[in-house]
Amino acid sequence: MNFKLINHKDKNEKKQIWMYALILFAGAFIVLLLTAYSQDKFQNNISEYQNKLSTEEKAKINVVSDFNAAVKENKQLKKEVDSLRNKIIDSEQEIATEEQKGTDLKLKLDNTIVSNNLLLSAYEYYNNKDYVSCAITLKYDINTTYLSAKSSEVYNNLVSKSYEKASKLLYIDGYRNYKNKNYDESIVSLKRCIDFSINNEYYIDDAYYYLARSYYETLKFDEAKTLISSFIDKYPNSEFVEDMKILYNKMI
């Protein structure tokens, strides 16, 4: 009897062992499945992250490339703009230069016309025996720079013929005004008389003296002293030198 009980017990124990083994195997299998699933999911996540990271890196690379391209294009555009600006500046300078040339030519033409008209007036004065007006126009009004070679020839011819005659007439007028105590008028005429003197005419030292006296009478002492000093240097042998020195000493 006891032998049979032992066998039944052994059978139960074996059954329990197999059951535990089955449960353990099933559990291990489930763990393996879960582990495999987890690893697969983790691998997928890693791949997805790597793909995502790769995409972002590509995007960054593309952004950097686009930025560099934009910077390069911007530099090129700036270079072209600067080049265009320089061309505009050069064009403006050329236009300004041409405009200035045009202005200079117009001014030269205007002055040429004026000078030739004045020369014609001087020629008419001379023909009318108004030698003083002729000489004044020639010396004070005409800018000889704007005369042509032919006009310059006419000008020089008129100078040689009119200056000496005008100088003598102006001396007569200046001396008369001095005698009449019209000192201001005397100064104008005598200064021009000296200006138009070409050959140190016989009356020129007289003209200096009466001009100095006219300056003195009108209290223009600086002008008088300057004139006297110039006269003594230029005409040291003139009979008026002593009188000039006496006059000079009166103003010291």
PyMOL commands that set and color helices and strands:
alter all, ss='L'
color gray80, all
select helices_A, chain A and resi 2-127+131-141+144-146+149-179+183-195+204-217+221-234+241-250
alter helices_A, ss='H'
color red, helices_A
deselect
rebuild
show_as cartoon
